[in-house]
Amino acid sequence: MTILANILIVFFISVGVLFIVVTAIGLIRFPDLYTRAHAASKSATLGVMCILIGVFLYFWLIEGHFNPRILLGVLFLFITGPVGGHIMSRSSYIAGIKPWKGTVKDDLGPEIERMKKEQGIK
């Protein structure tokens, strides 16, 4: 049982570290705020969640201590990470930060223009 537990723990922590490395590469390589925010919110959230699951499994299976606070942290991170990235990207768009010139499709532009017309804002 200990070997299986160690394999699970190492697997989750390794996958988490891999996603964090992908996040770091994405933050360096991507061209604009929106693609960087996407990398930071999605893959970093998944990476930290995997690491926390590995930590939870370590304390539960190896140390014999069940800690529900870690599970609550995973749930909280799962809910707030992507939502926070979306809100920051949307507010940046509304503030006037232009997407990268190679952006193919802009779904938010027509919606923002429609909202401005309805509210009478230039």
N, CA, C and O atoms as a GROMACS GRO file, in nm:
protein
  488
    1MET      N    1   0.082  -0.120   0.000
    1MET     CA    2   0.000   0.000   0.000
    1MET      C    3   0.086   0.126   0.000
    1MET      O    4   0.050   0.225  -0.063
    2THR      N    5   0.198   0.121   0.071
    2THR     CA    6   0.285   0.239   0.077
    2THR      C    7   0.346   0.270  -0.058
    2THR      O    8   0.363   0.387  -0.093
    3ILE      N    9   0.380   0.167  -0.136
    3ILE     CA   10   0.438   0.190  -0.268
    3ILE      C   11   0.335   0.255  -0.360
    3ILE      O   12   0.368   0.349  -0.432
    4LEU      N   13   0.211   0.208  -0.358
    4LEU     CA   14   0.105   0.267  -0.438
    4LEU      C   15   0.078   0.412  -0.396
    4LEU      O   16   0.058   0.499  -0.480
    5ALA      N   17   0.078   0.436  -0.265
    5ALA     CA   18   0.056   0.572  -0.215
    5ALA      C   19   0.168   0.664  -0.261
    5ALA      O   20   0.143   0.776  -0.305
    6ASN      N   21   0.292   0.617  -0.253
    6ASN     CA   22   0.405   0.700  -0.298
    6ASN      C   23   0.398   0.727  -0.448
    6ASN      O   24   0.431   0.837  -0.492
    7ILE      N   25   0.356   0.628  -0.525
    7ILE     CA   26   0.342   0.648  -0.670
    7ILE      C   27   0.236   0.754  -0.699
    7ILE      O   28   0.258   0.842  -0.782
    8LEU      N   29   0.122   0.747  -0.630
    8LEU     CA   30   0.017   0.847  -0.648
    8LEU      C   31   0.065   0.986  -0.609
    8LEU      O   32   0.039   1.084  -0.680
    9ILE      N   33   0.133   0.996  -0.498
    9ILE     CA   34   0.182   1.125  -0.450
    9ILE      C   35   0.281   1.184  -0.548
    9ILE      O   36   0.270   1.301  -0.585
   10VAL      N   37   0.377   1.104  -0.591
   10VAL     CA   38   0.478   1.152  -0.686
   10VAL      C   39   0.412   1.189  -0.819
   10VAL      O   40   0.450   1.288  -0.882
   11PHE      N   41   0.313   1.110  -0.862
   11PHE     CA   42   0.244   1.140  -0.987
   11PHE      C   43   0.176   1.276  -0.982
   11PHE      O   44   0.196   1.359  -1.070
   12PHE      N   45   0.096   1.300  -0.878
   12PHE     CA   46   0.023   1.426  -0.869
   12PHE      C   47   0.116   1.546  -0.855
   12PHE      O   48   0.095   1.650  -0.919
   13ILE      N   49   0.219   1.533  -0.774
   13ILE     CA   50   0.311   1.646  -0.758
   13ILE      C   51   0.390   1.668  -0.887
   13ILE      O   52   0.416   1.783  -0.923
   14SER      N   53   0.429   1.563  -0.956
   14SER     CA   54   0.502   1.579  -1.083
   14SER      C   55   0.415   1.643  -1.190
   14SER      O   56   0.461   1.730  -1.263
   15VAL      N   57   0.290   1.600  -1.199
   15VAL     CA   58   0.199   1.662  -1.297
   15VAL      C   59   0.178   1.810  -1.262
   15VAL      O   60   0.174   1.894  -1.351
   16GLY      N   61   0.165   1.840  -1.134
   16GLY     CA   62   0.150   1.979  -1.093
   16GLY      C   63   0.271   2.064  -1.128
   16GLY      O   64   0.256   2.176  -1.176
   17VAL      N   65   0.389   2.010  -1.105
   17VAL     CA   66   0.511   2.084  -1.141
   17VAL      C   67   0.520   2.102  -1.292
   17VAL      O   68   0.563   2.208  -1.339
   18LEU      N   69   0.480   2.001  -1.367
   18LEU     CA   70   0.482   2.012  -1.513
   18LEU      C   71   0.389   2.124  -1.561
   18LEU      O   72   0.426   2.203  -1.648
   19PHE      N   73   0.271   2.132  -1.504
   19PHE     CA   74   0.179   2.240  -1.542
   19PHE      C   75   0.232   2.377  -1.500
   19PHE      O   76   0.211   2.475  -1.572
   20ILE      N   77   0.298   2.387  -1.387
   20ILE     CA   78   0.356   2.514  -1.344
   20ILE      C   79   0.468   2.556  -1.440
   20ILE      O   80   0.481   2.674  -1.472
   21VAL      N   81   0.548   2.460  -1.485
   21VAL     CA   82   0.654   2.491  -1.583
   21VAL      C   83   0.592   2.537  -1.714
   21VAL      O   84   0.642   2.631  -1.776
   22VAL      N   85   0.485   2.472  -1.758
   22VAL     CA   86   0.415   2.515  -1.880
   22VAL      C   87   0.361   2.656  -1.863
   22VAL      O   88   0.365   2.736  -1.956
   23THR      N   89   0.311   2.687  -1.744
   23THR     CA   90   0.264   2.823  -1.716
   23THR      C   91   0.377   2.924  -1.728
   23THR      O   92   0.360   3.029  -1.790
   24ALA      N   93   0.492   2.892  -1.671
   24ALA     CA   94   0.605   2.984  -1.678
   24ALA      C   95   0.651   3.006  -1.822
   24ALA      O   96   0.681   3.118  -1.862
   25ILE      N   97   0.656   2.899  -1.899
   25ILE     CA   98   0.693   2.912  -2.040
   25ILE      C   99   0.590   2.996  -2.116
   25ILE      O  100   0.626   3.080  -2.198
   26GLY      N  101   0.463   2.973  -2.087
   26GLY     CA  102   0.358   3.051  -2.152
   26GLY      C  103   0.365   3.199  -2.117
   26GLY      O  104   0.342   3.284  -2.203
   27LEU      N  105   0.396   3.230  -1.992
   27LEU     CA  106   0.408   3.372  -1.953
   27LEU      C  107   0.524   3.440  -2.023
   27LEU      O  108   0.520   3.561  -2.048
   28ILE      N  109   0.627   3.365  -2.054
   28ILE     CA  110   0.742   3.423  -2.124
   28ILE      C  111   0.718   3.432  -2.274
   28ILE      O  112   0.754   3.532  -2.336
   29ARG      N  113   0.658   3.330  -2.333
   29ARG     CA  114   0.649   3.318  -2.478
   29ARG      C  115   0.527   3.385  -2.542
   29ARG      O  116   0.536   3.430  -2.656
   30PHE      N  117   0.415   3.392  -2.472
   30PHE     CA  118   0.294   3.444  -2.535
   30PHE      C  119   0.305   3.594  -2.558
   30PHE      O  120   0.371   3.664  -2.481
   31PRO      N  121   0.238   3.645  -2.664
   31PRO     CA  122   0.263   3.783  -2.708
   31PRO      C  123   0.186   3.893  -2.636
   31PRO      O  124   0.234   4.006  -2.632
   32ASP      N  125   0.070   3.865  -2.580
   32ASP     CA  126  -0.007   3.974  -2.521
   32ASP      C  127  -0.067   3.935  -2.386
   32ASP      O  128  -0.055   3.822  -2.340
   33LEU      N  129  -0.130   4.033  -2.326
   33LEU     CA  130  -0.187   4.015  -2.192
   33LEU      C  131  -0.291   3.905  -2.188
   33LEU      O  132  -0.297   3.830  -2.090
   34TYR      N  133  -0.371   3.894  -2.290
   34TYR     CA  134  -0.484   3.800  -2.288
   34TYR      C  135  -0.438   3.655  -2.296
   34TYR      O  136  -0.491   3.569  -2.226
   35THR      N  137  -0.342   3.626  -2.381
   35THR     CA  138  -0.292   3.489  -2.388
   35THR      C  139  -0.211   3.454  -2.264
   35THR      O  140  -0.212   3.340  -2.218
   36ARG      N  141  -0.141   3.551  -2.209
   36ARG     CA  142  -0.066   3.526  -2.085
   36ARG      C  143  -0.161   3.503  -1.968
   36ARG      O  144  -0.136   3.417  -1.884
   37ALA      N  145  -0.269   3.580  -1.963
   37ALA     CA  146  -0.368   3.560  -1.856
   37ALA      C  147  -0.433   3.423  -1.869
   37ALA      O  148  -0.463   3.358  -1.768
   38HIS      N  149  -0.455   3.379  -1.991
   38HIS     CA  150  -0.512   3.246  -2.012
   38HIS      C  151  -0.418   3.138  -1.960
   38HIS      O  152  -0.460   3.046  -1.891
   39ALA      N  153  -0.290   3.152  -1.993
   39ALA     CA  154  -0.191   3.054  -1.945
   39ALA      C  155  -0.182   3.056  -1.794
   39ALA      O  156  -0.175   2.950  -1.730
   40ALA      N  157  -0.182   3.174  -1.737
   40ALA     CA  158  -0.167   3.184  -1.592
   40ALA      C  159  -0.290   3.133  -1.518
   40ALA      O  160  -0.277   3.068  -1.414
   41SER      N  161  -0.408   3.160  -1.571
   41SER     CA  162  -0.527   3.120  -1.496
   41SER      C  163  -0.561   2.972  -1.513
   41SER      O  164  -0.605   2.908  -1.417
   42LYS      N  165  -0.541   2.918  -1.630
   42LYS     CA  166  -0.583   2.779  -1.651
   42LYS      C  167  -0.478   2.679  -1.605
   42LYS      O  168  -0.505   2.596  -1.519
   43SER      N  169  -0.359   2.687  -1.661
   43SER     CA  170  -0.259   2.583  -1.629
   43SER      C  171  -0.200   2.600  -1.489
   43SER      O  172  -0.167   2.501  -1.425
   44ALA      N  173  -0.188   2.723  -1.441
   44ALA     CA  174  -0.137   2.740  -1.305
   44ALA      C  175  -0.238   2.688  -1.203
   44ALA      O  176  -0.200   2.630  -1.102
   45THR      N  177  -0.366   2.709  -1.230
   45THR     CA  178  -0.469   2.657  -1.142
   45THR      C  179  -0.463   2.505  -1.136
   45THR      O  180  -0.468   2.445  -1.029
   46LEU      N  181  -0.453   2.442  -1.252
   46LEU     CA  182  -0.446   2.296  -1.255
   46LEU      C  183  -0.317   2.246  -1.189
   46LEU      O  184  -0.319   2.145  -1.119
   47GLY      N  185  -0.206   2.316  -1.210
   47GLY     CA  186  -0.080   2.276  -1.149
   47GLY      C  187  -0.083   2.283  -0.997
   47GLY      O  188  -0.041   2.189  -0.930
   48VAL      N  189  -0.132   2.392  -0.944
   48VAL     CA  190  -0.138   2.407  -0.799
   48VAL      C  191  -0.239   2.309  -0.739
   48VAL      O  192  -0.217   2.256  -0.630
   49MET      N  193  -0.349   2.283  -0.811
   49MET     CA  194  -0.445   2.185  -0.762
   49MET      C  195  -0.384   2.046  -0.754
   49MET      O  196  -0.406   1.974  -0.657
   50CYS      N  197  -0.307   2.007  -0.856
   50CYS     CA  198  -0.243   1.875  -0.853
   50CYS      C  199  -0.142   1.866  -0.739
   50CYS      O  200  -0.133   1.763  -0.672
   51ILE      N  201  -0.066   1.972  -0.717
   51ILE     CA  202   0.029   1.970  -0.606
   51ILE      C  203  -0.044   1.959  -0.472
   51ILE      O  204  -0.001   1.884  -0.384
   52LEU      N  205  -0.152   2.033  -0.456
   52LEU     CA  206  -0.229   2.023  -0.332
   52LEU      C  207  -0.291   1.886  -0.313
   52LEU      O  208  -0.299   1.836  -0.200
   53ILE      N  209  -0.335   1.824  -0.420
   53ILE     CA  210  -0.389   1.688  -0.408
   53ILE      C  211  -0.277   1.592  -0.366
   53ILE      O  212  -0.300   1.503  -0.284
   54GLY      N  213  -0.157   1.610  -0.423
   54GLY     CA  214  -0.044   1.528  -0.380
   54GLY      C  215  -0.010   1.547  -0.233
   54GLY      O  216   0.020   1.451  -0.163
   55VAL      N  217  -0.014   1.670  -0.187
   55VAL     CA  218   0.011   1.699  -0.045
   55VAL      C  219  -0.098   1.638   0.042
   55VAL      O  220  -0.069   1.579   0.147
   56PHE      N  221  -0.223   1.651  -0.002
   56PHE     CA  222  -0.333   1.591   0.073
   56PHE      C  223  -0.314   1.439   0.083
   56PHE      O  224  -0.331   1.382   0.191
   57LEU      N  225  -0.280   1.374  -0.028
   57LEU     CA  226  -0.260   1.229  -0.026
   57LEU      C  227  -0.143   1.190   0.063
   57LEU      O  228  -0.147   1.088   0.132
   58TYR      N  229  -0.038   1.271   0.063
   58TYR     CA  230   0.076   1.243   0.150
   58TYR      C  231   0.034   1.243   0.297
   58TYR      O  232   0.061   1.148   0.371
   59PHE      N  233  -0.032   1.350   0.338
   59PHE     CA  234  -0.072   1.359   0.478
   59PHE      C  235  -0.174   1.254   0.516
   59PHE      O  236  -0.174   1.204   0.629
   60TRP      N  237  -0.263   1.218   0.423
   60TRP     CA  238  -0.367   1.121   0.454
   60TRP      C  239  -0.314   0.978   0.452
   60TRP      O  240  -0.339   0.901   0.545
   61LEU      N  241  -0.241   0.942   0.347
   61LEU     CA  242  -0.198   0.802   0.332
   61LEU      C  243  -0.069   0.770   0.405
   61LEU      O  244  -0.053   0.658   0.454
   62ILE      N  245   0.023   0.863   0.413
   62ILE     CA  246   0.153   0.835   0.475
   62ILE      C  247   0.152   0.875   0.623
   62ILE      O  248   0.190   0.797   0.709
   63GLU      N  249   0.108   0.997   0.651
   63GLU     CA  250   0.110   1.047   0.788
   63GLU      C  251  -0.013   1.006   0.869
   63GLU      O  252  -0.011   1.011   0.992
   64GLY      N  253  -0.120   0.966   0.801
   64GLY     CA  254  -0.242   0.926   0.871
   64GLY      C  255  -0.325   1.042   0.923
   64GLY      O  256  -0.402   1.025   1.017
   65HIS      N  257  -0.309   1.159   0.864
   65HIS     CA  258  -0.382   1.278   0.909
   65HIS      C  259  -0.470   1.328   0.795
   65HIS      O  260  -0.420   1.375   0.693
   66PHE      N  261  -0.601   1.316   0.812
   66PHE     CA  262  -0.696   1.365   0.713
   66PHE      C  263  -0.719   1.514   0.734
   66PHE      O  264  -0.764   1.555   0.841
   67ASN      N  265  -0.687   1.595   0.633
   67ASN     CA  266  -0.697   1.740   0.646
   67ASN      C  267  -0.795   1.793   0.542
   67ASN      O  268  -0.758   1.812   0.426
   68PRO      N  269  -0.919   1.819   0.582
   68PRO     CA  270  -1.018   1.868   0.486
   68PRO      C  271  -0.990   2.011   0.439
   68PRO      O  272  -1.045   2.054   0.338
   69ARG      N  273  -0.907   2.084   0.512
   69ARG     CA  274  -0.876   2.221   0.470
   69ARG      C  275  -0.802   2.224   0.336
   69ARG      O  276  -0.819   2.317   0.258
   70ILE      N  277  -0.721   2.122   0.311
   70ILE     CA  278  -0.653   2.115   0.182
   70ILE      C  279  -0.754   2.093   0.070
   70ILE      O  280  -0.743   2.153  -0.037
   71LEU      N  281  -0.852   2.009   0.094
   71LEU     CA  282  -0.957   1.987  -0.006
   71LEU      C  283  -1.039   2.114  -0.029
   71LEU      O  284  -1.078   2.143  -0.142
   72LEU      N  285  -1.065   2.188   0.077
   72LEU     CA  286  -1.135   2.316   0.061
   72LEU      C  287  -1.049   2.415  -0.018
   72LEU      O  288  -1.102   2.493  -0.097
   73GLY      N  289  -0.919   2.411   0.004
   73GLY     CA  290  -0.829   2.496  -0.073
   73GLY      C  291  -0.831   2.460  -0.220
   73GLY      O  292  -0.829   2.548  -0.306
   74VAL      N  293  -0.834   2.330  -0.251
   74VAL     CA  294  -0.844   2.285  -0.391
   74VAL      C  295  -0.975   2.334  -0.451
   74VAL      O  296  -0.975   2.385  -0.563
   75LEU      N  297  -1.084   2.318  -0.381
   75LEU     CA  298  -1.214   2.363  -0.431
   75LEU      C  299  -1.216   2.514  -0.452
   75LEU      O  300  -1.263   2.562  -0.556
   76PHE      N  301  -1.166   2.589  -0.355
   76PHE     CA  302  -1.161   2.735  -0.367
   76PHE      C  303  -1.076   2.777  -0.486
   76PHE      O  304  -1.115   2.867  -0.561
   77LEU      N  305  -0.963   2.715  -0.503
   77LEU     CA  306  -0.875   2.747  -0.615
   77LEU      C  307  -0.940   2.711  -0.748
   77LEU      O  308  -0.927   2.785  -0.846
   78PHE      N  309  -1.010   2.598  -0.753
   78PHE     CA  310  -1.077   2.554  -0.874
   78PHE      C  311  -1.184   2.654  -0.917
   78PHE      O  312  -1.205   2.675  -1.036
   79ILE      N  313  -1.250   2.714  -0.821
   79ILE     CA  314  -1.357   2.810  -0.852
   79ILE      C  315  -1.300   2.947  -0.884
   79ILE      O  316  -1.343   3.010  -0.981
   80THR      N  317  -1.206   2.996  -0.804
   80THR     CA  318  -1.164   3.136  -0.817
   80THR      C  319  -1.054   3.160  -0.919
   80THR      O  320  -1.046   3.270  -0.973
   81GLY      N  321  -0.969   3.062  -0.947
   81GLY     CA  322  -0.857   3.085  -1.039
   81GLY      C  323  -0.899   3.125  -1.179
   81GLY      O  324  -0.862   3.234  -1.224
   82PRO      N  325  -0.976   3.043  -1.249
   82PRO     CA  326  -1.019   3.081  -1.384
   82PRO      C  327  -1.111   3.202  -1.387
   82PRO      O  328  -1.105   3.282  -1.480
   83VAL      N  329  -1.196   3.216  -1.287
   83VAL     CA  330  -1.286   3.331  -1.283
   83VAL      C  331  -1.207   3.460  -1.267
   83VAL      O  332  -1.237   3.560  -1.332
   84GLY      N  333  -1.106   3.458  -1.180
   84GLY     CA  334  -1.022   3.577  -1.162
   84GLY      C  335  -0.947   3.614  -1.289
   84GLY      O  336  -0.937   3.731  -1.324
   85GLY      N  337  -0.893   3.514  -1.360
   85GLY     CA  338  -0.826   3.541  -1.486
   85GLY      C  339  -0.920   3.600  -1.589
   85GLY      O  340  -0.883   3.691  -1.664
   86HIS      N  341  -1.043   3.548  -1.594
   86HIS     CA  342  -1.142   3.601  -1.688
   86HIS      C  343  -1.179   3.745  -1.654
   86HIS      O  344  -1.188   3.829  -1.744
   87ILE      N  345  -1.199   3.774  -1.528
   87ILE     CA  346  -1.237   3.910  -1.487
   87ILE      C  347  -1.124   4.009  -1.516
   87ILE      O  348  -1.150   4.120  -1.562
   88MET      N  349  -1.000   3.970  -1.489
   88MET     CA  350  -0.888   4.059  -1.518
   88MET      C  351  -0.873   4.084  -1.667
   88MET      O  352  -0.845   4.197  -1.709
   89SER      N  353  -0.892   3.982  -1.748
   89SER     CA  354  -0.881   3.999  -1.893
   89SER      C  355  -0.994   4.087  -1.946
   89SER      O  356  -0.970   4.174  -2.030
   90ARG      N  357  -1.113   4.065  -1.898
   90ARG     CA  358  -1.227   4.145  -1.944
   90ARG      C  359  -1.212   4.292  -1.904
   90ARG      O  360  -1.241   4.381  -1.983
   91SER      N  361  -1.168   4.316  -1.781
   91SER     CA  362  -1.150   4.456  -1.739
   91SER      C  363  -1.035   4.522  -1.814
   91SER      O  364  -1.039   4.643  -1.838
   92SER      N  365  -0.934   4.446  -1.850
   92SER     CA  366  -0.825   4.502  -1.931
   92SER      C  367  -0.875   4.538  -2.070
   92SER      O  368  -0.835   4.641  -2.125
   93TYR      N  369  -0.961   4.456  -2.126
   93TYR     CA  370  -1.017   4.484  -2.258
   93TYR      C  371  -1.102   4.610  -2.253
   93TYR      O  372  -1.094   4.696  -2.341
   94ILE      N  373  -1.184   4.620  -2.150
   94ILE     CA  374  -1.271   4.738  -2.135
   94ILE      C  375  -1.186   4.864  -2.112
   94ILE      O  376  -1.224   4.973  -2.155
   95ALA      N  377  -1.072   4.849  -2.043
   95ALA     CA  378  -0.984   4.962  -2.017
   95ALA      C  379  -0.910   5.008  -2.142
   95ALA      O  380  -0.849   5.115  -2.143
   96GLY      N  381  -0.913   4.927  -2.249
   96GLY     CA  382  -0.856   4.970  -2.376
   96GLY      C  383  -0.725   4.904  -2.414
   96GLY      O  384  -0.660   4.949  -2.509
   97ILE      N  385  -0.684   4.800  -2.346
   97ILE     CA  386  -0.561   4.730  -2.385
   97ILE      C  387  -0.593   4.646  -2.507
   97ILE      O  388  -0.679   4.558  -2.503
   98LYS      N  389  -0.522   4.673  -2.615
   98LYS     CA  390  -0.548   4.608  -2.743
   98LYS      C  391  -0.491   4.467  -2.745
   98LYS      O  392  -0.384   4.441  -2.690
   99PRO      N  393  -0.563   4.375  -2.809
   99PRO     CA  394  -0.508   4.241  -2.829
   99PRO      C  395  -0.391   4.243  -2.927
   99PRO      O  396  -0.368   4.343  -2.995
  100TRP      N  397  -0.320   4.135  -2.933
  100TRP     CA  398  -0.208   4.118  -3.024
  100TRP      C  399  -0.256   4.134  -3.168
  100TRP      O  400  -0.369   4.094  -3.200
  101LYS      N  401  -0.173   4.190  -3.254
  101LYS     CA  402  -0.215   4.216  -3.392
  101LYS      C  403  -0.244   4.089  -3.470
  101LYS      O  404  -0.314   4.095  -3.572
  102GLY      N  405  -0.194   3.976  -3.426
  102GLY     CA  406  -0.221   3.848  -3.491
  102GLY      C  407  -0.346   3.778  -3.441
  102GLY      O  408  -0.371   3.664  -3.478
  103THR      N  409  -0.424   3.844  -3.356
  103THR     CA  410  -0.546   3.784  -3.305
  103THR      C  411  -0.646   3.767  -3.418
  103THR      O  412  -0.672   3.862  -3.493
  104VAL      N  413  -0.700   3.648  -3.431
  104VAL     CA  414  -0.787   3.616  -3.544
  104VAL      C  415  -0.931   3.657  -3.519
  104VAL      O  416  -0.997   3.710  -3.608
  105LYS      N  417  -0.980   3.634  -3.398
  105LYS     CA  418  -1.122   3.658  -3.370
  105LYS      C  419  -1.136   3.735  -3.240
  105LYS      O  420  -1.071   3.704  -3.140
  106ASP      N  421  -1.221   3.836  -3.243
  106ASP     CA  422  -1.247   3.917  -3.125
  106ASP      C  423  -1.396   3.909  -3.093
  106ASP      O  424  -1.476   3.983  -3.149
  107ASP      N  425  -1.432   3.819  -3.003
  107ASP     CA  426  -1.572   3.800  -2.969
  107ASP      C  427  -1.625   3.908  -2.875
  107ASP      O  428  -1.745   3.934  -2.873
  108LEU      N  429  -1.538   3.969  -2.799
  108LEU     CA  430  -1.583   4.065  -2.698
  108LEU      C  431  -1.605   4.205  -2.757
  108LEU      O  432  -1.685   4.281  -2.704
  109GLY      N  433  -1.535   4.240  -2.865
  109GLY     CA  434  -1.545   4.373  -2.923
  109GLY      C  435  -1.686   4.414  -2.960
  109GLY      O  436  -1.732   4.519  -2.914
  110PRO      N  437  -1.758   4.335  -3.041
  110PRO     CA  438  -1.895   4.375  -3.076
  110PRO      C  439  -1.988   4.382  -2.954
  110PRO      O  440  -2.078   4.466  -2.949
  111GLU      N  441  -1.967   4.297  -2.857
  111GLU     CA  442  -2.051   4.298  -2.737
  111GLU      C  443  -2.028   4.426  -2.656
  111GLU      O  444  -2.123   4.486  -2.605
  112ILE      N  445  -1.904   4.467  -2.643
  112ILE     CA  446  -1.872   4.591  -2.570
  112ILE      C  447  -1.931   4.712  -2.643
  112ILE      O  448  -1.985   4.803  -2.580
  113GLU      N  449  -1.920   4.713  -2.776
  113GLU     CA  450  -1.977   4.824  -2.855
  113GLU      C  451  -2.129   4.829  -2.838
  113GLU      O  452  -2.186   4.937  -2.826
  114ARG      N  453  -2.195   4.713  -2.838
  114ARG     CA  454  -2.339   4.708  -2.819
  114ARG      C  455  -2.378   4.761  -2.681
  114ARG      O  456  -2.475   4.835  -2.667
  115MET      N  457  -2.302   4.724  -2.579
  115MET     CA  458  -2.330   4.772  -2.444
  115MET      C  459  -2.311   4.922  -2.434
  115MET      O  460  -2.389   4.991  -2.367
  116LYS      N  461  -2.207   4.974  -2.500
  116LYS     CA  462  -2.183   5.119  -2.497
  116LYS      C  463  -2.298   5.195  -2.565
  116LYS      O  464  -2.340   5.300  -2.516
  117LYS      N  465  -2.347   5.142  -2.676
  117LYS     CA  466  -2.459   5.208  -2.746
  117LYS      C  467  -2.584   5.208  -2.661
  117LYS      O  468  -2.657   5.307  -2.658
  118GLU      N  469  -2.609   5.097  -2.593
  118GLU     CA  470  -2.728   5.090  -2.508
  118GLU      C  471  -2.721   5.187  -2.392
  118GLU      O  472  -2.823   5.243  -2.350
  119GLN      N  473  -2.599   5.208  -2.339
  119GLN     CA  474  -2.583   5.296  -2.224
  119GLN      C  475  -2.553   5.440  -2.265
  119GLN      O  476  -2.547   5.528  -2.180
  120GLY      N  477  -2.534   5.465  -2.394
  120GLY     CA  478  -2.507   5.600  -2.442
  120GLY      C  479  -2.367   5.647  -2.410
  120GLY      O  480  -2.346   5.767  -2.391
  121ILE      N  481  -2.271   5.558  -2.404
  121ILE     CA  482  -2.132   5.591  -2.374
  121ILE      C  483  -2.052   5.590  -2.504
  121ILE      O  484  -2.073   5.503  -2.589
  122LYS      N  485  -1.961   5.686  -2.518
  122LYS     CA  486  -1.876   5.688  -2.638
  122LYS      C  487  -1.762   5.595  -2.624
  122LYS      O  488  -1.680   5.585  -2.716
   0.00000   0.00000   0.00000
